[in-house]
Amino acid sequence: MTSRKTTMTNFASLLRPESLNEVVGQDHAVGQIKGMVKRGQFAQTIMLSGSYSSGKTTIARLIAKYANCTDIDKKSFKTCGKCIVCKGYPKSMPDVHEINCGVNTGVDNARSLVNQSRMAPRNNFRIFILDEVQEATKQAQSALLKPLEEPPANCIWILCTTNPEKVIETARSRCLVMKLKDISPKDCYKILVRACKKLNFKISPSVLKYIASGVQGVPRNALATLEGVYNYVKSGNKLSQSILEDMLVGQGGFSEKTAVDWFLAMLKDNEKERLAITSKVDDAAGFLSYIGWLTHQVVLIYSGNKAFVPLEIRKALSSKTAKNIALNVYADLPALINKLTMYTRHNVPAKSVLLELNSVVSSWGD
Ligand SMILES: [Zn+2]
């Protein structure tokens, strides 16, 4: 046996663009931000809207990086890579406050942000990234209106949202709105190619194309599948079509059966069964990610596209109850999963997260 390298490759970091030049599929937004960088003048209230996994937070963090990096090459649009801002990117940049409004919904939080916004930044700007801003209460959103209308000169507010229509109109109208596009399979392919280049991993383009179309639009899942392929091939195995398909279905290393069973119980509107299944789940984030993937596949089926859905789910979809529930799967489940995933990132216990998932889904059967 050959000895294996002990250094782990951080696949999540392969997804993260270090510079504006590496952002895939959002040329309209990137072009506007580059314009701001070139002029050295940033819009002070920006709204980034777009669906799950379209890269809102990533772009918000890049805006923060470019607004405060001390030495940007304005021709190549490269940040210096050496200053405290570049070193802290993406999560520990000074003067950058990331707030998840799905968790910190109240008006007190909003007021405390407004107070913080008056403090002078260490670099050019103090930046507030408000994730899922539509989840903040109307009262909290109203409290933010004043700084959105007249932001202090050295302050940037970036509002990220999956549902811009749920943000109060008076707040929305004060922002420069950039609507991010869904990532196409073609863009997903580009992201995979870039990841392979960074990994120095040679694999047939047809494999990457297969992955890109299999995860339609969710780069995170594409990369999770690539990680599986990478480990499989690097340990000396030959990749076959069926293995690749299994990896696509089971990406993320989550116990796929649990999630599939839960999804079936949802389609059958069986609450008792759903609760029994989730009571055994510890990894809420992994579970949600898989449910999110299944949802995406079901949506694809309904819109007449190629999808990779386990056979039992395909069969269940033909029943009348399932058809009713599928309407909510189409319209509401992605946003719900997105919100609950945010909770897991803020260390809300798995039990509470999954209870909420079950209780919302139960209301659909009525
Ligand atoms: Zn820098």
Boltz pocket constraint, residues with backbone or C-beta under 6 A from the ligand:
constraints:
  - pocket:
      binder: B
      contacts: [[A, 65], [A, 68], [A, 69], [A, 70], [A, 71], [A, 79], [A, 80], [A, 81], [A, 82], [A, 83], [A, 84], [A, 85], [A, 86], [A, 87]]
      max_distance: 6.0
